[in-house]
Structure formats: structure tokens, C-alpha cells
Amino acid sequence: MTIQRRGNSKIPDANGIEKKIKRGNALRQASAWRGSRGSLLVVVVAALAVVGTLTWLYLASGDPYTTETLVRQAEVIAQPRVYTVDCSEDYENYKRYPGCTPQTCGRAITDNSVTREEAMALRRLAERGLALAGSDGGASILDLHSGALSMGKQFVNIYRYFGEQITDVFSEEDFRLYREVRGRIQAVIAETFDLDPSLLYLTKPTFFSRINSTLAKTQHDEYWHPHIDKVTYGSFDYTSLLYLSDYGTDFTGGRFIFMDSNGNRTVEPRAGRVSFFSSGSENLHRVEQVSWGTRYAITVSFTCDPAHAIADPAMPITSV
């Protein structure tokens, strides 16, 4: 600090002046704090309220990224509930089939194509077949078309592996019901997307799935990864799932999630419910990990390309 002398006036002590300045600053700071602390407390309380709300929302949601539930388990959808989305360019990479290749894309849900009793009968079919083996991990499949059955960390052909024992597991009635239900699912897809049903063909893989909370042992057990059916299986044009068990009663987790750019949309499974959608990247999706219980479903897949068509399964003929 520079001290200027004026005439014979006494020069103040520099240390004393600095002490006074410091005391003045301290008083001003204290005054400023008293004036602002009320506002600051309001901000702190508001911030805590926001954090508390976000925490509650996170904990209240099984999947914190879910933004909308398209249909809840307790609802009964008599007529297809349809949600249209813009078609992706995926279909441009494949031969187009007029009257079948998706022109209008979207996803839909109905509870009116398959009865609950039929779903329970198909679940019992799946339970009997999967009881013969099953994956060591949390996801097992049974494909009545190819005969593929999860066994440990691999797959076996159920018809070859068990031979004539199959007649003790499945019946002609099982296969008849399976074919009838497949036909109804095909019909509702064709009607909803305005297709010629005769140009829509069943394709592979079409299979039963059983999912529980057992830890995955191989990549085949890791069912929860996001994927696009048209990219994974080039033949797919339309995908459907028939649920054979109830979300919240038979299992928790396991919801079907459409992953859109502006948020996720979920379908809560209900026995007899059919969810179906165009198979391109407009319908990127995943299945939420099952946290409790067992989730049963059938994936029924359709193509517009007759070269990739498969026949309905039939009871194998055994020697007498």
C-alpha cells in the first residue's frame, strides 16, 4: 500500500489500515451471506427434491430406459392395436415381392387370435418337449420344424435323439393345434398390413422358447441383446410372438422392448397375446432379462421369398 504525506499530518500505521480493511471486508461478506443464504437454501431444497424424484422414478421402473408401455398384461386387446412407423431401407437390399414386401411398417398387438386355453395347451406341449433336455443357461429352445432342442451347451435333433419315444411326448393333436394357430397368426398379419396372405410364407427359425433367470453359460443363452430380425435373418419380413405365460404372475422381467430413437416401448406378455411387427431396423428390439419365474413364448416368422419357405411340422412317422 502507498501512503502519501500531506503537510504535517500524522502518517497512519499501515498495518492498522490493513486490519480495518480486512474487518470491513469480513463484515460485508457476512452481510452478503445473510442476504443470500435464504435463496441458496431454496435452491438446495429444490435440487434435493429433483434428485429424490429421479431416484424414485428409477427405482419404481424395472427398466429405467422404458418410456411407454404399449399394452399392459391386464389389458385385453380385442382388435389389433397398431402403431405405424416409417419403413427402414433394409428391404431395398433384397428382392421385392409386390403384395408382400413391407410398404407400411409398424408393430401391433392382439389378444383375439389365439385363446388362452389354446395358449395353455401349446405351453404344455413346450414343457413336455423341453423337459427332455434344456440349456444349462437361462434360455432353451424347441423347434418342431427342424427338431432342434437345447441340451446343455449344445443342440440335438429331438426326433433323431429320442426316436420312437417322441410319440409318448407329442400327439397328432399337438401338431394340429400348432398348425391352426400358425394359420391364424399369418392371417392377422396379412390383414393388418394389407398383404395377400397367399404370398406370405412361414420361414425359419420358428420355435418355442423357455427363459428363466439362470445365468447364461453360452452366447445362445444371452437373449437380451438388441437386434434387428431382418439383419440377423435375411429371410424375415414379418416377425410374431405368441406368449404362453403371464408377465407379473408366471415371471418378472421378460418384457418385449422396441428401442426407438425417441424412447423405448414395451409389451407386457399375456398368455394368448400375439405381438407382431415388420422385421426391419424400424423395429430394433430386445427382451428384458427375466428376473424371476419362467417365460414361455413361440416365435413365428414369415417371409415374402418363397425360396425361404418352410412347411408346417408334422408328427414324425415311426416304424411299427
C-alpha positions as YAML, in Angstrom:
chain: A
units: angstrom
residues:
- id: 1
  name: MET
  ca: [0.00, 0.00, 0.00]
- id: 2
  name: THR
  ca: [1.30, 3.51, -0.84]
- id: 3
  name: ILE
  ca: [0.86, 6.18, 1.94]
- id: 4
  name: GLN
  ca: [1.01, 9.79, 0.83]
- id: 5
  name: ARG
  ca: [2.06, 12.52, 3.33]
- id: 6
  name: ARG
  ca: [0.13, 15.80, 3.31]
- id: 7
  name: GLY
  ca: [1.76, 18.64, 5.27]
- id: 8
  name: ASN
  ca: [2.42, 17.82, 8.93]
- id: 9
  name: SER
  ca: [-0.41, 15.28, 9.19]
- id: 10
  name: LYS
  ca: [0.41, 12.09, 11.04]
- id: 11
  name: ILE
  ca: [1.03, 9.04, 8.91]
- id: 12
  name: PRO
  ca: [-1.35, 6.24, 9.86]
- id: 13
  name: ASP
  ca: [0.12, 2.86, 10.67]
- id: 14
  name: ALA
  ca: [-0.03, 0.68, 7.55]
- id: 15
  name: ASN
  ca: [-0.78, -2.48, 9.48]
- id: 16
  name: GLY
  ca: [-3.69, -0.82, 11.22]
- id: 17
  name: ILE
  ca: [-5.21, 0.29, 7.95]
- id: 18
  name: GLU
  ca: [-4.96, -3.24, 6.51]
- id: 19
  name: LYS
  ca: [-6.63, -4.67, 9.60]
- id: 20
  name: LYS
  ca: [-9.53, -2.21, 9.27]
- id: 21
  name: ILE
  ca: [-9.91, -3.07, 5.60]
- id: 22
  name: LYS
  ca: [-9.97, -6.76, 6.40]
- id: 23
  name: ARG
  ca: [-12.59, -6.25, 9.12]
- id: 24
  name: GLY
  ca: [-14.69, -4.24, 6.68]
- id: 25
  name: ASN
  ca: [-14.47, -6.92, 4.04]
- id: 26
  name: ALA
  ca: [-15.42, -9.55, 6.58]
- id: 27
  name: LEU
  ca: [-18.46, -7.54, 7.63]
- id: 28
  name: ARG
  ca: [-19.52, -7.05, 4.03]
- id: 29
  name: GLN
  ca: [-19.11, -10.75, 3.30]
- id: 30
  name: ALA
  ca: [-21.15, -11.66, 6.36]
- id: 31
  name: SER
  ca: [-23.86, -9.26, 5.28]
- id: 32
  name: ALA
  ca: [-23.85, -10.69, 1.76]
- id: 33
  name: TRP
  ca: [-24.12, -14.24, 3.14]
- id: 34
  name: ARG
  ca: [-27.04, -13.26, 5.35]
- id: 35
  name: GLY
  ca: [-28.76, -11.76, 2.34]
- id: 36
  name: SER
  ca: [-28.20, -14.68, 0.04]
- id: 37
  name: ARG
  ca: [-28.46, -17.69, 2.28]
- id: 38
  name: GLY
  ca: [-32.25, -17.74, 2.05]
- id: 39
  name: SER
  ca: [-32.09, -18.00, -1.75]
- id: 40
  name: LEU
  ca: [-29.37, -20.63, -1.58]
- id: 41
  name: LEU
  ca: [-31.41, -22.74, 0.81]
- id: 42
  name: VAL
  ca: [-34.31, -22.64, -1.60]
- id: 43
  name: VAL
  ca: [-32.03, -23.83, -4.43]
- id: 44
  name: VAL
  ca: [-30.59, -26.64, -2.29]
- id: 45
  name: VAL
  ca: [-34.05, -27.83, -1.22]
- id: 46
  name: ALA
  ca: [-35.27, -27.76, -4.84]
- id: 47
  name: ALA
  ca: [-32.21, -29.71, -6.01]
- id: 48
  name: LEU
  ca: [-32.73, -32.34, -3.34]
- id: 49
  name: ALA
  ca: [-36.37, -32.65, -4.37]
- id: 50
  name: VAL
  ca: [-35.39, -33.22, -8.02]
- id: 51
  name: VAL
  ca: [-32.78, -35.82, -7.07]
- id: 52
  name: GLY
  ca: [-35.31, -37.59, -4.85]
- id: 53
  name: THR
  ca: [-37.90, -37.66, -7.63]
- id: 54
  name: LEU
  ca: [-35.43, -39.04, -10.18]
- id: 55
  name: THR
  ca: [-34.27, -41.69, -7.72]
- id: 56
  name: TRP
  ca: [-37.87, -42.72, -7.04]
- id: 57
  name: LEU
  ca: [-38.63, -42.93, -10.76]
- id: 58
  name: TYR
  ca: [-35.52, -45.06, -11.34]
- id: 59
  name: LEU
  ca: [-36.36, -47.46, -8.54]
- id: 60
  name: ALA
  ca: [-40.04, -47.63, -9.49]
- id: 61
  name: SER
  ca: [-39.22, -48.71, -13.03]
- id: 62
  name: GLY
  ca: [-37.94, -52.22, -13.78]
- id: 63
  name: ASP
  ca: [-36.14, -50.80, -16.81]
- id: 64
  name: PRO
  ca: [-35.09, -47.15, -16.32]
- id: 65
  name: TYR
  ca: [-35.00, -46.62, -20.11]
- id: 66
  name: THR
  ca: [-38.64, -47.55, -20.66]
- id: 67
  name: THR
  ca: [-40.67, -44.56, -21.69]
- id: 68
  name: GLU
  ca: [-44.01, -46.06, -22.74]
- id: 69
  name: THR
  ca: [-45.95, -49.29, -22.28]
- id: 70
  name: LEU
  ca: [-47.86, -50.15, -25.43]
- id: 71
  name: VAL
  ca: [-50.03, -52.74, -23.69]
- id: 72
  name: ARG
  ca: [-50.15, -53.99, -20.12]
- id: 73
  name: GLN
  ca: [-50.64, -57.59, -19.06]
- id: 74
  name: ALA
  ca: [-54.06, -56.91, -17.51]
- id: 75
  name: GLU
  ca: [-55.48, -55.34, -20.68]
- id: 76
  name: VAL
  ca: [-57.42, -57.39, -23.22]
- id: 77
  name: ILE
  ca: [-56.97, -56.18, -26.82]
- id: 78
  name: ALA
  ca: [-59.95, -57.37, -28.85]
- id: 79
  name: GLN
  ca: [-58.91, -55.67, -32.09]
- id: 80
  name: PRO
  ca: [-55.26, -55.28, -33.14]
- id: 81
  name: ARG
  ca: [-53.68, -52.22, -31.57]
- id: 82
  name: VAL
  ca: [-51.50, -50.92, -34.38]
- id: 83
  name: TYR
  ca: [-48.56, -48.49, -34.23]
- id: 84
  name: THR
  ca: [-47.15, -47.44, -37.60]
- id: 85
  name: VAL
  ca: [-43.51, -46.47, -38.06]
- id: 86
  name: ASP
  ca: [-41.52, -45.40, -41.12]
- id: 87
  name: CYS
  ca: [-40.04, -48.32, -43.03]
- id: 88
  name: SER
  ca: [-36.27, -48.63, -42.98]
- id: 89
  name: GLU
  ca: [-34.14, -49.03, -46.09]
- id: 90
  name: ASP
  ca: [-33.34, -52.65, -45.18]
- id: 91
  name: TYR
  ca: [-35.86, -54.01, -47.66]
- id: 92
  name: GLU
  ca: [-34.09, -52.25, -50.56]
- id: 93
  name: ASN
  ca: [-31.23, -54.73, -50.18]
- id: 94
  name: TYR
  ca: [-33.49, -57.66, -51.06]
- id: 95
  name: LYS
  ca: [-35.72, -58.64, -53.94]
- id: 96
  name: ARG
  ca: [-39.10, -57.04, -53.57]
- id: 97
  name: TYR
  ca: [-42.31, -59.08, -53.75]
- id: 98
  name: PRO
  ca: [-45.36, -56.95, -54.64]
- id: 99
  name: GLY
  ca: [-48.28, -57.61, -52.36]
- id: 100
  name: CYS
  ca: [-46.00, -58.80, -49.55]
- id: 101
  name: THR
  ca: [-42.74, -56.82, -49.07]
- id: 102
  name: PRO
  ca: [-43.48, -54.18, -46.40]
- id: 103
  name: GLN
  ca: [-44.81, -50.91, -47.79]
- id: 104
  name: THR
  ca: [-46.33, -49.86, -44.48]
- id: 105
  name: CYS
  ca: [-44.27, -50.78, -41.44]
- id: 106
  name: GLY
  ca: [-45.16, -50.93, -37.80]
- id: 107
  name: ARG
  ca: [-45.99, -53.14, -34.83]
- id: 108
  name: ALA
  ca: [-49.27, -54.46, -33.48]
- id: 109
  name: ILE
  ca: [-50.72, -56.44, -30.58]
- id: 110
  name: THR
  ca: [-53.87, -58.53, -30.34]
- id: 111
  name: ASP
  ca: [-55.44, -60.85, -27.76]
- id: 112
  name: ASN
  ca: [-58.14, -62.09, -30.12]
- id: 113
  name: SER
  ca: [-56.35, -64.50, -32.48]
- id: 114
  name: VAL
  ca: [-55.44, -67.26, -30.01]
- id: 115
  name: THR
  ca: [-57.48, -68.22, -26.95]
- id: 116
  name: ARG
  ca: [-55.97, -68.52, -23.51]
- id: 117
  name: GLU
  ca: [-56.88, -72.23, -23.48]
- id: 118
  name: GLU
  ca: [-55.02, -72.79, -26.76]
- id: 119
  name: ALA
  ca: [-52.00, -70.94, -25.39]
- id: 120
  name: MET
  ca: [-52.02, -73.15, -22.29]
- id: 121
  name: ALA
  ca: [-52.19, -76.29, -24.47]
- id: 122
  name: LEU
  ca: [-49.20, -75.09, -26.51]
- id: 123
  name: ARG
  ca: [-47.34, -74.29, -23.31]
- id: 124
  name: ARG
  ca: [-47.87, -77.85, -22.09]
- id: 125
  name: LEU
  ca: [-46.51, -79.07, -25.43]
- id: 126
  name: ALA
  ca: [-43.40, -76.91, -24.92]
- id: 127
  name: GLU
  ca: [-43.00, -78.05, -21.32]
- id: 128
  name: ARG
  ca: [-43.09, -81.72, -22.33]
- id: 129
  name: GLY
  ca: [-40.57, -81.26, -25.13]
- id: 130
  name: LEU
  ca: [-38.17, -79.07, -23.15]
- id: 131
  name: ALA
  ca: [-38.36, -81.43, -20.14]
- id: 132
  name: LEU
  ca: [-36.38, -83.92, -22.24]
- id: 133
  name: ALA
  ca: [-33.31, -81.69, -22.08]
- id: 134
  name: GLY
  ca: [-32.86, -77.91, -21.91]
- id: 135
  name: SER
  ca: [-30.00, -75.45, -21.82]
- id: 136
  name: ASP
  ca: [-27.55, -75.18, -18.92]
- id: 137
  name: GLY
  ca: [-28.14, -71.44, -19.13]
- id: 138
  name: GLY
  ca: [-31.32, -69.42, -18.87]
- id: 139
  name: ALA
  ca: [-32.65, -69.77, -22.43]
- id: 140
  name: SER
  ca: [-33.84, -73.01, -24.08]
- id: 141
  name: ILE
  ca: [-35.47, -73.56, -27.47]
- id: 142
  name: LEU
  ca: [-37.56, -76.24, -29.14]
- id: 143
  name: ASP
  ca: [-38.03, -76.11, -32.90]
- id: 144
  name: LEU
  ca: [-40.69, -78.56, -34.09]
- id: 145
  name: HIS
  ca: [-39.74, -77.90, -37.72]
- id: 146
  name: SER
  ca: [-36.05, -78.77, -37.66]
- id: 147
  name: GLY
  ca: [-36.18, -80.79, -34.45]
- id: 148
  name: ALA
  ca: [-33.60, -78.56, -32.73]
- id: 149
  name: LEU
  ca: [-33.68, -78.85, -28.94]
- id: 150
  name: SER
  ca: [-31.37, -77.20, -26.42]
- id: 151
  name: MET
  ca: [-29.32, -79.75, -24.49]
- id: 152
  name: GLY
  ca: [-26.67, -78.49, -22.09]
- id: 153
  name: LYS
  ca: [-24.40, -76.17, -24.06]
- id: 154
  name: GLN
  ca: [-25.41, -77.52, -27.48]
- id: 155
  name: PHE
  ca: [-28.40, -78.61, -29.58]
- id: 156
  name: VAL
  ca: [-29.68, -82.04, -30.58]
- id: 157
  name: ASN
  ca: [-32.30, -83.19, -33.06]
- id: 158
  name: ILE
  ca: [-35.19, -84.25, -30.86]
- id: 159
  name: TYR
  ca: [-36.61, -86.62, -33.47]
- id: 160
  name: ARG
  ca: [-33.34, -88.48, -34.01]
- id: 161
  name: TYR
  ca: [-32.11, -88.37, -30.44]
- id: 162
  name: PHE
  ca: [-35.29, -89.68, -28.84]
- id: 163
  name: GLY
  ca: [-36.65, -91.68, -31.78]
- id: 164
  name: GLU
  ca: [-39.90, -93.51, -31.09]
- id: 165
  name: GLN
  ca: [-40.12, -92.01, -27.59]
- id: 166
  name: ILE
  ca: [-41.44, -88.87, -29.29]
- id: 167
  name: THR
  ca: [-44.86, -90.48, -29.63]
- id: 168
  name: ASP
  ca: [-45.04, -90.51, -25.83]
- id: 169
  name: VAL
  ca: [-44.26, -86.77, -25.72]
- id: 170
  name: PHE
  ca: [-46.25, -85.28, -28.63]
- id: 171
  name: SER
  ca: [-49.53, -86.17, -30.27]
- id: 172
  name: GLU
  ca: [-51.22, -85.51, -33.60]
- id: 173
  name: GLU
  ca: [-53.50, -83.10, -31.76]
- id: 174
  name: ASP
  ca: [-50.46, -81.07, -30.67]
- id: 175
  name: PHE
  ca: [-49.31, -80.62, -34.25]
- id: 176
  name: ARG
  ca: [-52.83, -79.90, -35.49]
- id: 177
  name: LEU
  ca: [-53.24, -77.09, -32.94]
- id: 178
  name: TYR
  ca: [-49.80, -75.73, -33.78]
- id: 179
  name: ARG
  ca: [-50.66, -75.54, -37.50]
- id: 180
  name: GLU
  ca: [-54.05, -73.96, -36.84]
- id: 181
  name: VAL
  ca: [-52.64, -71.28, -34.57]
- id: 182
  name: ARG
  ca: [-49.86, -70.52, -37.07]
- id: 183
  name: GLY
  ca: [-52.50, -70.03, -39.76]
- id: 184
  name: ARG
  ca: [-54.45, -67.56, -37.64]
- id: 185
  name: ILE
  ca: [-51.33, -65.56, -36.84]
- id: 186
  name: GLN
  ca: [-50.47, -65.42, -40.54]
- id: 187
  name: ALA
  ca: [-54.00, -64.21, -41.31]
- id: 188
  name: VAL
  ca: [-53.96, -61.37, -38.77]
- id: 189
  name: ILE
  ca: [-50.55, -60.19, -40.00]
- id: 190
  name: ALA
  ca: [-51.79, -60.17, -43.61]
- id: 191
  name: GLU
  ca: [-54.97, -58.31, -42.68]
- id: 192
  name: THR
  ca: [-53.21, -55.72, -40.52]
- id: 193
  name: PHE
  ca: [-50.51, -54.91, -43.07]
- id: 194
  name: ASP
  ca: [-52.85, -55.25, -46.08]
- id: 195
  name: LEU
  ca: [-51.00, -58.19, -47.62]
- id: 196
  name: ASP
  ca: [-52.00, -61.05, -49.86]
- id: 197
  name: PRO
  ca: [-51.89, -63.94, -47.34]
- id: 198
  name: SER
  ca: [-51.06, -66.42, -50.10]
- id: 199
  name: LEU
  ca: [-47.79, -64.55, -50.70]
- id: 200
  name: LEU
  ca: [-46.70, -64.80, -47.06]
- id: 201
  name: TYR
  ca: [-44.70, -67.89, -46.12]
- id: 202
  name: LEU
  ca: [-43.60, -69.43, -42.86]
- id: 203
  name: THR
  ca: [-39.80, -69.31, -42.53]
- id: 204
  name: LYS
  ca: [-37.08, -70.44, -40.15]
- id: 205
  name: PRO
  ca: [-36.30, -70.20, -37.37]
- id: 206
  name: THR
  ca: [-39.75, -70.63, -35.85]
- id: 207
  name: PHE
  ca: [-39.53, -72.05, -32.33]
- id: 208
  name: PHE
  ca: [-40.69, -72.30, -28.72]
- id: 209
  name: SER
  ca: [-38.59, -70.52, -26.11]
- id: 210
  name: ARG
  ca: [-38.29, -71.02, -22.37]
- id: 211
  name: ILE
  ca: [-36.46, -68.31, -20.45]
- id: 212
  name: ASN
  ca: [-35.66, -68.11, -16.75]
- id: 213
  name: SER
  ca: [-33.19, -66.28, -14.51]
- id: 214
  name: THR
  ca: [-30.42, -68.91, -14.63]
- id: 215
  name: LEU
  ca: [-27.07, -67.35, -15.52]
- id: 216
  name: ALA
  ca: [-26.03, -67.62, -19.17]
- id: 217
  name: LYS
  ca: [-23.48, -70.34, -19.95]
- id: 218
  name: THR
  ca: [-23.02, -69.68, -23.70]
- id: 219
  name: GLN
  ca: [-23.85, -66.89, -26.14]
- id: 220
  name: HIS
  ca: [-27.04, -68.79, -27.05]
- id: 221
  name: ASP
  ca: [-28.32, -68.01, -23.55]
- id: 222
  name: GLU
  ca: [-27.79, -64.25, -23.99]
- id: 223
  name: TYR
  ca: [-31.22, -63.49, -25.42]
- id: 224
  name: TRP
  ca: [-31.39, -59.91, -24.12]
- id: 225
  name: HIS
  ca: [-29.12, -58.16, -26.66]
- id: 226
  name: PRO
  ca: [-30.73, -55.60, -29.02]
- id: 227
  name: HIS
  ca: [-31.10, -56.91, -32.56]
- id: 228
  name: ILE
  ca: [-32.85, -56.48, -35.91]
- id: 229
  name: ASP
  ca: [-34.51, -59.59, -37.32]
- id: 230
  name: LYS
  ca: [-34.01, -58.64, -40.98]
- id: 231
  name: VAL
  ca: [-30.30, -58.17, -40.33]
- id: 232
  name: THR
  ca: [-29.93, -61.32, -38.22]
- id: 233
  name: TYR
  ca: [-32.08, -63.46, -40.54]
- id: 234
  name: GLY
  ca: [-32.21, -62.03, -44.05]
- id: 235
  name: SER
  ca: [-35.33, -64.02, -44.94]
- id: 236
  name: PHE
  ca: [-37.51, -62.37, -42.27]
- id: 237
  name: ASP
  ca: [-40.10, -59.82, -43.40]
- id: 238
  name: TYR
  ca: [-42.61, -60.13, -40.55]
- id: 239
  name: THR
  ca: [-42.00, -61.43, -37.04]
- id: 240
  name: SER
  ca: [-44.57, -62.54, -34.48]
- id: 241
  name: LEU
  ca: [-44.51, -63.75, -30.90]
- id: 242
  name: LEU
  ca: [-47.25, -65.74, -29.23]
- id: 243
  name: TYR
  ca: [-46.93, -65.54, -25.45]
- id: 244
  name: LEU
  ca: [-47.71, -68.64, -23.42]
- id: 245
  name: SER
  ca: [-47.30, -67.22, -19.90]
- id: 246
  name: ASP
  ca: [-48.18, -64.09, -17.94]
- id: 247
  name: TYR
  ca: [-45.92, -61.20, -17.01]
- id: 248
  name: GLY
  ca: [-46.11, -60.47, -13.28]
- id: 249
  name: THR
  ca: [-47.64, -63.86, -12.41]
- id: 250
  name: ASP
  ca: [-45.50, -66.52, -14.07]
- id: 251
  name: PHE
  ca: [-42.39, -64.36, -14.31]
- id: 252
  name: THR
  ca: [-41.00, -60.86, -13.83]
- id: 253
  name: GLY
  ca: [-38.70, -59.08, -16.25]
- id: 254
  name: GLY
  ca: [-39.01, -60.59, -19.73]
- id: 255
  name: ARG
  ca: [-40.94, -57.72, -21.30]
- id: 256
  name: PHE
  ca: [-40.54, -57.16, -25.04]
- id: 257
  name: ILE
  ca: [-38.95, -53.77, -25.76]
- id: 258
  name: PHE
  ca: [-38.99, -51.81, -29.03]
- id: 259
  name: MET
  ca: [-35.98, -49.48, -28.99]
- id: 260
  name: ASP
  ca: [-36.95, -46.32, -30.86]
- id: 261
  name: SER
  ca: [-34.74, -43.26, -31.32]
- id: 262
  name: ASN
  ca: [-37.01, -41.19, -29.09]
- id: 263
  name: GLY
  ca: [-37.57, -43.78, -26.37]
- id: 264
  name: ASN
  ca: [-38.44, -47.39, -25.63]
- id: 265
  name: ARG
  ca: [-41.89, -49.01, -25.97]
- id: 266
  name: THR
  ca: [-42.74, -52.21, -24.13]
- id: 267
  name: VAL
  ca: [-45.20, -55.06, -24.48]
- id: 268
  name: GLU
  ca: [-46.12, -56.95, -21.32]
- id: 269
  name: PRO
  ca: [-46.68, -60.65, -22.17]
- id: 270
  name: ARG
  ca: [-50.04, -62.28, -21.55]
- id: 271
  name: ALA
  ca: [-50.91, -65.91, -22.37]
- id: 272
  name: GLY
  ca: [-52.62, -65.92, -25.78]
- id: 273
  name: ARG
  ca: [-51.33, -62.46, -26.75]
- id: 274
  name: VAL
  ca: [-49.79, -62.08, -30.21]
- id: 275
  name: SER
  ca: [-47.31, -59.29, -30.87]
- id: 276
  name: PHE
  ca: [-46.19, -58.84, -34.48]
- id: 277
  name: PHE
  ca: [-44.15, -56.35, -36.48]
- id: 278
  name: SER
  ca: [-42.26, -55.69, -39.71]
- id: 279
  name: SER
  ca: [-38.79, -57.18, -39.33]
- id: 280
  name: GLY
  ca: [-36.53, -54.31, -40.47]
- id: 281
  name: SER
  ca: [-34.43, -51.91, -38.41]
- id: 282
  name: GLU
  ca: [-37.51, -49.73, -37.87]
- id: 283
  name: ASN
  ca: [-38.23, -52.31, -35.17]
- id: 284
  name: LEU
  ca: [-34.94, -52.68, -33.33]
- id: 285
  name: HIS
  ca: [-35.83, -54.64, -30.19]
- id: 286
  name: ARG
  ca: [-34.71, -56.73, -27.26]
- id: 287
  name: VAL
  ca: [-36.16, -58.84, -24.46]
- id: 288
  name: GLU
  ca: [-35.71, -57.67, -20.90]
- id: 289
  name: GLN
  ca: [-33.82, -60.16, -18.74]
- id: 290
  name: VAL
  ca: [-36.09, -62.45, -16.74]
- id: 291
  name: SER
  ca: [-35.52, -61.85, -13.04]
- id: 292
  name: TRP
  ca: [-37.92, -64.46, -11.61]
- id: 293
  name: GLY
  ca: [-40.04, -67.37, -12.85]
- id: 294
  name: THR
  ca: [-40.25, -68.82, -16.37]
- id: 295
  name: ARG
  ca: [-41.34, -67.12, -19.59]
- id: 296
  name: TYR
  ca: [-42.73, -69.26, -22.44]
- id: 297
  name: ALA
  ca: [-43.37, -67.99, -25.97]
- id: 298
  name: ILE
  ca: [-43.36, -69.04, -29.63]
- id: 299
  name: THR
  ca: [-41.54, -67.00, -32.27]
- id: 300
  name: VAL
  ca: [-43.37, -67.43, -35.59]
- id: 301
  name: SER
  ca: [-41.54, -65.91, -38.55]
- id: 302
  name: PHE
  ca: [-42.70, -65.07, -42.07]
- id: 303
  name: THR
  ca: [-41.03, -64.27, -45.36]
- id: 304
  name: CYS
  ca: [-42.12, -62.96, -48.74]
- id: 305
  name: ASP
  ca: [-39.50, -65.04, -50.53]
- id: 306
  name: PRO
  ca: [-40.86, -68.49, -51.47]
- id: 307
  name: ALA
  ca: [-37.29, -69.81, -51.68]
- id: 308
  name: HIS
  ca: [-37.06, -69.47, -47.89]
- id: 309
  name: ALA
  ca: [-40.45, -71.03, -47.11]
- id: 310
  name: ILE
  ca: [-40.71, -73.98, -44.73]
- id: 311
  name: ALA
  ca: [-43.55, -76.45, -44.25]
- id: 312
  name: ASP
  ca: [-45.64, -76.86, -41.13]
- id: 313
  name: PRO
  ca: [-44.28, -79.53, -38.78]
- id: 314
  name: ALA
  ca: [-45.91, -82.95, -38.70]
- id: 315
  name: MET
  ca: [-45.87, -85.84, -36.31]
- id: 316
  name: PRO
  ca: [-42.90, -87.99, -37.31]
- id: 317
  name: ILE
  ca: [-43.68, -91.42, -38.77]
- id: 318
  name: THR
  ca: [-42.20, -94.18, -36.66]
- id: 319
  name: SER
  ca: [-41.67, -97.80, -37.55]
- id: 320
  name: VAL
  ca: [-44.03, -100.33, -36.01]
...
